[in-house]
Amino acid sequence: MPLRFLTAGESHGPALTAILEGMPAGVKLSAAHLNQHLRRRQLGYGRGRRMQIESDEVEILSGVRHGRTLGGPVALMIRNNDWPRWQRAMAVEAPEDPEEIQAAAEKDWRLRPVTRPRPGHADWPGALKYNFTDARNVLERASARETAMRVAVGAAAAALLGEFGIRIGSHVVRLGPVAAPSDKDAPPPAPETLDRADQSPVRCLDPEASAAMVAAVDEAKAKGETLGGVFEVVAWGVPPGLGSHVQWDRKLDARLAAAVMSIQAVKAVEFGIGFEAGARFGSQAHDPILVDGEAARRRVYRPTNRAGGIEGGMSNGQPIVLRAAMKPLATLYDPLPSIDMETLEPAEGAIERSDVTAVPAAAVVAEAAVAFELARAMIEKFGGDSLAEMRRSYDAYVSELARRGVVFEPAADA
């Protein structure tokens, strides 16, 4: 059974839900583990009031017994604390007295239709696609609130990866006009280094850049602006051979790129040296394959990782390194010109509760997206209905790699 999931729920509905199917039996999983990652998603300087309202905690409704997965679907739920204030506006049943709702809307903005789409948001194309004149019907599902559940699903996938010594971390390398010092030819930060990212208010590892990013957020907030940025995700301990070159939709980099691009407001993804590869000679864009050691104990290694751990659509045993660019959020407190969908008269874009920036949080969401795709690729490669069955296949594969000179070292104890 391939690993797959679906989420459901609206930003201001009663809850977010997900069904995660295909998890092997025997993986250690607890709500505490998932909640740890959910708390990390709520970090980051420049977040709005929603993070003060919501204290995300997941409930595991099925698929786990006594701390281990059962092999069946894992059902998850995160309740929205803001729901009581939105029960009338987001009610499932039609109102008994529509005129009373219209009258109440004069005092409660939640009951008013959203007719002025925000440039850069899903409001306008969604309203056209689904024939709405109230963008509330679009923005509630398009909202990045949905990523809370994706983080929970990704944390479950990370629990499986952890059984094989695979670790994933992230950090912010640019926030608006401020960029941290960077060398794409240098090795990526080690796991213990990225563990320190959460200590920065903007999840940046460079203290000077972190302080400048905080100042940039303050400036943007004062102007009614928002800021985008760039984050880096690194996965250590990924064995070579995940993904495949034989079909377009099996290529690991394509799958990872799609997963990260699906995160709200992400506009670009690159692996390794990425776009910089287009400006280099071939000898400076690829990673030599070298050997050392005695004839009986030859070891194959790569002195650089410009490919970002993926060649020909397959992992090559190096750390997987990807970067993604996130655009500034579409809700501006000094709105851009728009229209009113009901009258087609000029108007300003609507103002919804939002953040100045969500780049630090988006990096955590991207960790989850990468974890899910890597877990899916691990299950495809090593199969099995249980963790024990997967481990037997994995151990045999690692032994064969060693025979061929590839001494593969997991990032953490499995």
Residue pairs with C-beta under 8 A, 6 or more apart in sequence:
1 21
1 22
1 385
2 22
2 376
2 379
2 380
3 20
3 21
3 22
3 23
3 157
3 372
3 375
3 376
3 379
4 20
4 21
4 22
4 376
5 18
5 19
5 20
5 21
5 153
5 372
6 18
6 19
7 16
7 17
7 18
7 146
7 149
7 150
7 153
8 16
8 17
8 18
9 15
9 16
9 17
9 80
9 146
9 149
10 90
10 140
10 141
10 143
10 145
11 80
11 139
11 140
11 141
11 143
11 145
11 146
12 80
12 82
12 83
12 85
12 86
12 89
12 90
12 110
12 140
13 80
13 83
13 86
13 90
13 140
14 79
14 80
14 83
15 77
15 78
15 79
15 80
15 83
16 77
16 78
16 80
16 145
16 146
16 148
16 149
17 75
17 76
17 77
17 78
17 149
18 75
18 76
18 77
18 149
18 152
18 153
19 73
19 74
19 75
19 76
20 63
20 73
20 74
20 75
20 76
20 153
20 156
21 73
21 74
22 376
22 379
23 29
23 63
23 69
23 71
23 74
23 156
23 160
24 69
24 71
24 160
24 379
24 384
24 385
24 386
24 387
24 389
24 390
25 68
25 69
25 70
25 71
25 385
25 386
25 387
26 68
26 69
26 386
26 387
26 388
27 68
27 69
27 159
27 160
27 163
27 387
28 67
28 68
28 159
28 163
29 60
29 64
29 67
29 68
29 69
29 74
29 156
29 159
30 60
30 64
30 67
31 57
31 58
31 59
31 60
33 155
33 159
34 58
34 60
34 76
34 152
34 155
34 156
35 56
35 57
35 58
36 155
37 151
37 152
37 154
37 155
37 158
37 364
37 367
37 368
38 56
38 57
38 58
38 78
38 148
38 151
38 152
38 155
39 56
40 151
40 198
40 364
41 56
41 147
41 148
41 151
41 361
41 364
41 365
42 51
42 54
42 56
42 361
43 198
43 201
43 203
43 360
43 361
43 364
44 201
44 202
44 203
44 357
44 358
44 359
44 360
44 361
45 201
45 202
45 213
45 214
45 217
45 357
45 360
46 202
46 217
46 220
46 221
46 227
46 355
46 356
46 357
46 358
46 360
47 355
47 356
47 358
47 361
48 353
48 354
48 355
48 356
49 353
50 82
50 145
50 353
50 355
51 355
53 81
53 82
54 80
54 81
54 82
54 148
55 81
56 78
56 148
57 78
57 79
58 76
58 77
58 78
58 152
59 76
59 77
59 78
59 79
60 74
60 75
60 76
61 75
61 76
61 77
62 72
62 73
62 74
62 75
63 69
63 70
63 72
63 73
63 74
63 75
64 70
64 74
71 385
71 386
74 156
76 149
76 152
76 153
76 156
78 148
78 149
78 152
80 145
83 90
85 110
86 110
88 95
88 101
88 104
88 108
88 110
88 111
89 108
89 110
89 111
89 136
90 140
95 101
101 111
102 111
104 111
105 111
105 112
113 133
113 134
113 135
113 136
113 342
114 123
114 134
114 135
114 136
114 139
114 350
114 352
115 133
115 134
115 135
115 340
115 341
115 342
115 347
115 350
116 135
116 338
116 339
116 340
116 341
116 347
116 348
116 349
116 350
117 123
117 124
117 127
117 135
117 338
117 339
117 341
117 349
117 350
118 330
118 331
118 332
118 335
118 336
118 338
118 349
118 350
118 352
119 330
119 336
119 337
119 338
119 349
120 327
120 328
120 330
120 336
121 139
121 142
121 330
121 331
121 349
122 138
122 139
122 142
123 135
123 138
123 139
123 142
123 350
124 135
124 338
126 132
126 135
126 137
126 138
126 139
126 142
127 133
127 134
127 135
127 137
127 138
127 341
130 137
130 138
132 138
133 341
133 342
135 341
135 350
139 352
142 264
143 264
144 263
144 264
144 265
144 358
146 264
147 263
147 264
147 361
147 362
147 365
147 368
150 263
150 365
150 368
150 369
150 372
151 364
151 365
151 368
152 368
153 368
153 372
154 365
154 367
154 368
154 369
154 370
154 371
154 372
155 368
155 371
157 368
157 371
157 372
157 374
157 375
157 376
158 168
158 367
158 368
158 371
158 375
160 375
160 378
160 379
160 387
161 167
161 168
161 371
161 374
161 375
161 378
162 412
162 414
163 387
163 391
163 414
164 237
164 239
164 378
164 391
164 394
164 410
164 414
165 237
165 410
165 411
165 412
165 413
165 414
166 235
166 236
166 237
166 238
166 374
166 378
166 410
166 411
166 412
167 191
167 235
167 236
167 237
167 411
167 412
168 233
168 234
168 235
168 236
168 367
168 370
168 371
168 374
169 189
169 191
169 194
169 195
169 197
169 233
169 234
169 367
170 194
170 197
170 203
170 231
170 232
170 233
170 234
170 363
170 364
170 366
170 367
171 189
171 194
171 197
171 203
171 204
171 205
171 231
171 232
171 363
172 180
172 197
172 200
172 202
172 203
172 204
172 213
172 229
172 230
172 231
172 232
172 359
172 360
172 363
173 179
173 180
173 182
173 204
173 229
173 230
173 231
173 232
173 323
174 180
174 229
174 230
175 202
175 204
175 213
175 216
175 217
175 227
175 229
175 357
175 359
176 213
176 216
176 217
176 220
176 227
176 228
176 229
176 328
176 357
177 216
178 209
178 212
178 213
178 216
179 209
179 230
180 204
180 205
180 206
180 209
180 210
181 206
181 209
184 272
184 273
184 274
184 276
184 306
185 273
185 304
185 306
187 305
187 319
188 232
188 234
188 305
188 319
188 321
189 205
189 234
190 236
191 236
191 411
191 412
193 205
194 205
194 234
196 205
197 203
197 204
197 205
197 363
200 207
200 210
201 210
201 214
201 360
202 210
202 213
202 214
202 217
202 359
202 360
203 231
203 360
203 363
203 364
204 210
204 213
216 227
217 227
217 356
217 357
220 226
220 227
220 356
220 357
221 356
223 334
224 332
224 333
224 334
225 328
225 332
225 334
225 356
226 328
226 329
226 330
226 331
226 332
226 354
226 355
226 356
226 357
227 328
227 356
227 357
227 359
228 265
228 325
228 326
228 327
228 328
228 329
228 357
228 359
229 325
229 326
229 357
229 359
230 323
230 324
230 325
230 326
230 359
231 323
231 324
231 326
231 359
231 360
231 362
231 363
231 366
232 321
232 322
232 323
232 363
233 260
233 320
233 321
233 322
233 323
233 324
233 363
233 366
233 367
233 370
234 319
234 320
234 321
235 309
235 319
235 320
235 370
235 374
236 319
236 411
236 412
237 409
237 410
237 411
237 412
238 309
238 315
238 317
238 319
238 320
238 374
239 315
239 317
239 381
239 394
239 397
239 398
239 401
239 408
240 314
240 315
240 316
240 317
240 401
240 406
240 408
241 314
241 315
241 381
241 397
242 252
242 314
242 315
242 374
242 377
242 378
242 380
242 381
243 250
243 251
243 252
243 253
243 255
243 310
243 313
243 314
243 315
243 377
244 250
244 251
244 252
244 313
244 314
245 251
245 312
245 313
245 314
248 254
249 255
250 313
251 312
251 313
251 314
252 310
252 313
252 314
252 315
252 373
252 377
253 271
253 308
253 310
253 313
254 313
255 373
255 376
255 377
256 269
256 271
256 310
256 320
256 322
256 369
256 370
256 373
256 374
257 269
257 271
257 322
259 369
259 370
259 372
259 373
260 266
260 269
260 322
260 324
260 366
260 369
260 370
261 269
261 324
262 369
263 324
263 326
263 362
263 365
263 366
263 369
264 362
265 326
265 327
265 328
265 329
265 330
265 358
265 362
266 324
266 325
266 326
266 327
266 362
266 366
267 325
267 326
267 327
268 324
268 325
269 322
269 323
269 324
269 325
270 308
270 322
270 323
270 324
271 307
271 308
271 309
271 310
271 320
271 321
271 322
272 305
272 306
272 307
272 308
272 309
272 310
272 321
273 280
273 285
273 306
273 308
274 308
274 323
277 285
277 306
285 306
286 306
286 307
287 302
287 303
287 304
287 305
287 306
287 307
287 318
288 302
288 303
288 304
289 300
289 302
290 300
290 301
290 302
290 303
291 298
291 299
291 300
291 301
291 405
292 298
292 299
292 301
293 299
298 405
299 405
299 406
299 407
300 404
300 405
300 406
302 316
302 317
302 318
305 318
305 319
305 321
307 316
307 318
308 318
308 320
308 321
308 322
309 315
309 316
309 317
309 318
309 319
309 320
309 321
310 316
310 320
315 377
317 406
317 408
320 370
320 374
322 370
324 362
324 366
326 358
326 359
326 362
328 357
329 354
329 355
329 356
329 357
329 358
330 349
331 349
331 350
331 351
331 352
331 353
331 354
332 349
332 351
333 351
335 348
335 349
335 350
335 351
336 348
336 349
337 346
337 347
337 348
337 349
338 346
338 347
338 348
338 349
338 350
339 345
339 346
339 347
340 346
340 347
378 390
378 394
379 390
381 393
381 397
382 390
382 393
382 394
382 397
383 389
383 390
383 393
384 390
384 392
384 393
398 408
401 407
401 408
402 408
